[in-house]
Amino acid sequence: MRILVTGANGQLGHDVVVQGKKQGLDIIGVDIEDMDIRDDKQVQKVLKSSNAQAVIHCAAYTAVDAAEDNAELCYQINSEGTKNIARICKELNIKLLYISTDYVFNGEGSDPWQEDDLRDPINTYGKAKCEGELAVEKYLNQYFIVRIAWVFGKNGTNFVKTMLNLAKTKDSISVVSDQIGSPTYTVDLSVLLLEMIQSEHYGHYHVTNEGICSWYEFAVEIFRQAKQEVEVIPIDSSQFPTKAKRPHNSRMSKVKLDKQGFKRLPDWKDALKRYLDECLSD
Ligand SMILES: NC(=O)c1ccc[n+]([C@@H]2O[C@H](COP(=O)([O-])OP(=O)(O)OC[C@H]3O[C@@H](n4cnc5c(N)ncnc54)[C@H](OP(=O)(O)O)[C@@H]3O)[C@@H](O)[C@H]2O)c1
């Protein structure tokens, strides 16, 4: 089966291609210079000529705060772009796995979000990704929608890199402690995505590393593992205003993974250790 990965220059897409090649799979990566997902003609041409039987759709507009000022662009890429991918996958009979986000939920309460809970996004990025999910559901009868969160990988900017960079110039860092979720290492995630796309176990999934924490706890663990002496000060979201509203509760149920026989990802602290080793190995 030939697998085509969109957003292959990005944080996740890069590792999906790397892991696929490591496993000896027939996998190719494309990004905006090969196929702008906003252009349906281009999407049709590239998907057709690639002879792909499956698409892992990682391409997206991911600047969550900037999206509040650039809503049109965000919708063009995350909603219309995904609509193009879904429609052409239907036309060419290609299996689709769409990467979505915890931001499709409103972040209220403290229970883990179930895979079939009501979507109620609270910011522009979340709304556009949610429209992407709706397009996949509209055009295809069988598909994978995989919601992920708090992603870190070698080929991108992420919270771990931000913390380590801040530590170069600061002795103390304030980090929000009232947003709870689970970090996700792109390498672990990629392995599961590749297993999933080769299966027939379609549906909605949540995939993150196991265990939950606040961003504050995440930062403390980053500095502990990186052996950096930095004071981390817990603060409320109200003390750290951002352009886009953030969900407080991003706990995600993994029941669907269990039901379909997929193995959950390792604990996030273990994933962080392997990630820091990977970054330091350069
Ligand atoms: N990062 C997270 O914490 C997180 C959390 C939840 C869900 N997700 C989802 O996970 C997926 C991967 O995220 P990521 O962190 O790997 O994002 P990323 O690093 O921003 O990668 C996205 C890639 O898509 C490309 N792209 C943008 N517009 C495009 C277009 N019109 N046509 C084709 N490609 C285009 C980007 O190119 P440019 O860089 O040139 O724009 C980039 O290479 C996304 O669907 C995202 O919504 C991410």
The ligand as an ORCA input file, in Angstrom:
! r2SCAN-3c Opt
* xyz 0 1
  N       1.322     20.864     17.265
  C       0.385     20.520     18.138
  O       0.533     20.662     19.368
  C      -0.910     19.921     17.644
  C      -1.924     19.623     18.569
  C      -3.120     19.049     18.117
  C      -3.290     18.785     16.773
  N      -2.304     19.107     15.878
  C      -2.529     18.799     14.467
  O      -1.484     17.927     14.052
  C      -1.186     18.137     12.671
  C       0.301     18.335     12.501
  O       0.708     19.445     13.290
  P       2.231     19.921     13.293
  O       2.576     20.323     14.676
  O       3.086     18.926     12.579
  O       2.090     21.234     12.396
  P       3.192     22.019     11.544
  O       4.555     21.715     12.066
  O       2.722     23.426     11.487
  O       3.076     21.344     10.105
  C       2.018     21.609      9.231
  C       2.564     21.556      7.820
  O       1.483     21.842      6.901
  C       1.979     22.724      5.913
  N       0.934     23.504      5.259
  C       0.394     24.682      5.663
  N      -0.483     25.137      4.754
  C      -0.519     24.227      3.746
  C      -1.221     24.147      2.518
  N      -2.068     25.113      2.137
  N      -1.006     23.081      1.720
  C      -0.137     22.112      2.077
  N       0.567     22.128      3.226
  C       0.396     23.183      4.068
  C       2.928     23.615      6.678
  O       3.778     24.321      5.811
  P       4.312     25.781      6.289
  O       5.128     25.552      7.518
  O       5.092     26.219      5.104
  O       3.090     26.606      6.559
  C       3.656     22.601      7.543
  O       4.758     22.022      6.886
  C      -2.057     19.322     12.235
  O      -3.210     18.829     11.617
  C      -2.456     19.992     13.544
  O      -3.692     20.654     13.427
  C      -1.125     19.659     16.285
*
